[in-house]
Amino acid sequence: MTTVLIANGPNLNRLGTREPDKYGSTSYDELAALCMQWGAEQGLEVVMRQTNDESELVEWMHQAVDSQWGVVLNPAAFTHYSYALRDACAMVTGADLLLIEVHLTNPHTREEFRHTSVVSGVATGTIAGFGTDSYRLALSAIAGQ
């Protein structure tokens, strides 16, 4: 069975209560359950994690490389400035593993500072703007490879 790491960055643990008009009313725990279900339906083993710590996210990318896991990554605010995370993501794709960047909202319809992703340039692909379905679509992309 293929293992996929779903790694979530800062503030995603506040889903359901943080700006539900933008991010929806689904809680992080509900999102995790959905991702586990969607992964299982596609024959994937899902490892779901969330952190507010940039260095922990970097370490998880290293673990994905070492374990040969595909990655679904919502870098959240780190999207726009974390070159350390970008470099770690480049290691994932450099190891011929899939890394799908996901966002609940479409960053290009938001504030200008959100329009640039330092991760996109090294990601296999990006899925944004479909709410929690962004994760389902990313898992489908990984399962289809």
VEXDREN-2710 file (C-alpha; in Angstrom, 1 decimal):
% VEXDREN-2710
k/r/px/py/pz
1/MET/0.0/0.0/0.0
2/THR/1.3/3.5/-0.9
3/THR/1.7/5.8/2.1
4/VAL/0.9/9.5/1.8
5/LEU/1.9/12.1/4.3
6/ILE/-0.7/14.9/4.6
7/ALA/1.2/17.7/6.2
8/ASN/-0.6/20.9/7.4
9/GLY/1.0/24.1/8.4
10/PRO/0.2/26.9/10.9
11/ASN/-3.3/27.7/12.1
12/LEU/-4.9/24.8/10.3
13/ASN/-5.6/23.2/13.7
14/ARG/-8.1/26.1/14.0
15/LEU/-10.2/25.0/11.1
16/GLY/-13.9/25.4/11.7
17/THR/-13.5/28.3/14.1
18/ARG/-10.9/30.5/12.2
19/GLU/-12.6/32.6/9.6
20/PRO/-15.3/30.1/8.6
21/ASP/-16.4/32.4/5.8
22/LYS/-13.1/31.7/4.1
23/TYR/-12.0/28.3/5.3
24/GLY/-15.4/26.6/5.9
25/SER/-16.9/25.1/9.0
26/THR/-15.2/21.7/8.8
27/SER/-13.0/21.2/11.9
28/TYR/-9.4/19.9/11.6
29/ASP/-10.5/16.6/13.2
30/GLU/-13.3/16.3/10.6
31/LEU/-10.8/17.1/7.8
32/ALA/-8.5/14.4/9.1
33/ALA/-11.3/11.8/9.2
34/LEU/-12.3/12.8/5.6
35/CYS/-8.7/12.4/4.4
36/MET/-8.3/9.0/6.0
37/GLN/-11.6/7.9/4.4
38/TRP/-10.7/9.3/0.9
39/GLY/-7.2/7.8/1.1
40/ALA/-8.6/4.3/2.1
41/GLU/-11.1/4.5/-0.8
42/GLN/-8.1/4.9/-3.1
43/GLY/-5.9/2.3/-1.5
44/LEU/-3.7/4.8/0.2
45/GLU/-2.4/4.7/3.8
46/VAL/-2.7/8.3/5.0
47/VAL/-0.5/9.8/7.7
48/MET/-2.1/13.1/8.8
49/ARG/-0.2/15.8/10.7
50/GLN/-0.5/19.4/11.6
51/THR/2.1/21.8/13.1
52/ASN/2.6/25.5/13.8
53/ASP/6.3/24.9/13.7
54/GLU/8.3/25.5/10.5
55/SER/11.2/23.2/11.5
56/GLU/8.8/20.3/12.3
57/LEU/7.3/20.6/8.8
58/VAL/10.8/20.6/7.3
59/GLU/11.6/17.4/9.3
60/TRP/8.4/15.8/8.0
61/MET/9.6/16.4/4.4
62/HIS/12.9/14.7/5.3
63/GLN/10.9/11.8/6.7
64/ALA/8.8/11.5/3.6
65/VAL/12.0/11.3/1.5
66/ASP/13.6/8.7/3.8
67/SER/10.3/6.6/3.9
68/GLN/9.5/7.1/0.2
69/TRP/6.1/8.7/0.9
70/GLY/4.1/10.9/-1.4
71/VAL/3.2/14.2/0.2
72/VAL/0.0/16.4/0.2
73/LEU/1.2/19.7/1.7
74/ASN/-0.8/22.7/2.9
75/PRO/2.0/25.0/3.9
76/ALA/-0.5/27.7/5.0
77/ALA/1.3/30.9/5.8
78/PHE/4.7/29.3/5.1
79/THR/3.7/29.2/1.5
80/HIS/4.7/32.7/0.9
81/TYR/8.2/32.9/2.5
82/SER/9.6/29.7/3.9
83/TYR/12.6/28.9/1.8
84/ALA/13.6/26.3/4.3
85/LEU/10.3/24.5/3.5
86/ARG/10.8/25.0/-0.2
87/ASP/14.2/23.4/-0.1
88/ALA/12.8/20.4/1.9
89/CYS/10.0/20.1/-0.7
90/ALA/12.6/20.1/-3.5
91/MET/14.2/17.1/-1.8
92/VAL/10.8/15.3/-2.0
93/THR/10.3/15.9/-5.7
94/GLY/14.0/15.4/-6.3
95/ALA/13.6/11.9/-5.0
96/ASP/11.0/11.3/-7.7
97/LEU/8.2/11.4/-5.1
98/LEU/4.9/13.3/-5.7
99/LEU/4.3/16.5/-3.7
100/ILE/1.0/18.2/-4.2
101/GLU/0.6/21.6/-2.7
102/VAL/-3.0/22.3/-1.5
103/HIS/-4.9/25.3/-0.3
104/LEU/-8.5/25.5/0.9
105/THR/-8.9/28.9/-0.7
106/ASN/-7.6/30.3/-3.9
107/PRO/-4.6/32.4/-2.9
108/HIS/-4.8/34.4/-6.1
109/THR/-8.2/35.8/-5.2
110/ARG/-6.9/37.0/-1.8
111/GLU/-4.5/39.6/-0.6
112/GLU/-1.6/40.3/-3.0
113/PHE/1.0/39.0/-0.6
114/ARG/-0.7/35.6/-0.9
115/HIS/-0.3/35.5/-4.6
116/THR/3.3/34.1/-4.5
117/SER/4.1/30.6/-3.4
118/VAL/7.7/29.7/-2.9
119/VAL/6.6/26.0/-2.8
120/SER/4.8/25.8/-6.1
121/GLY/8.0/26.0/-8.1
122/VAL/9.2/22.6/-6.7
123/ALA/5.8/20.9/-6.2
124/THR/4.5/18.3/-8.6
125/GLY/1.3/20.2/-8.8
126/THR/-1.0/22.6/-6.9
127/ILE/-4.7/22.4/-6.1
128/ALA/-6.4/25.4/-4.6
129/GLY/-9.8/26.9/-4.0
130/PHE/-11.9/23.8/-3.6
131/GLY/-12.2/23.8/0.2
132/THR/-11.7/20.4/1.8
133/ASP/-12.1/18.9/-1.7
134/SER/-8.6/20.2/-2.5
135/TYR/-7.3/17.4/-0.3
136/ARG/-9.5/14.8/-2.0
137/LEU/-8.4/15.9/-5.4
138/ALA/-4.7/15.7/-4.3
139/LEU/-5.1/12.2/-3.0
140/SER/-6.8/11.2/-6.3
141/ALA/-3.8/12.7/-8.1
142/ILE/-1.3/10.6/-6.0
143/ALA/-3.4/7.5/-6.3
144/GLY/-3.6/7.9/-10.1
145/GLN/0.2/7.9/-10.5
END
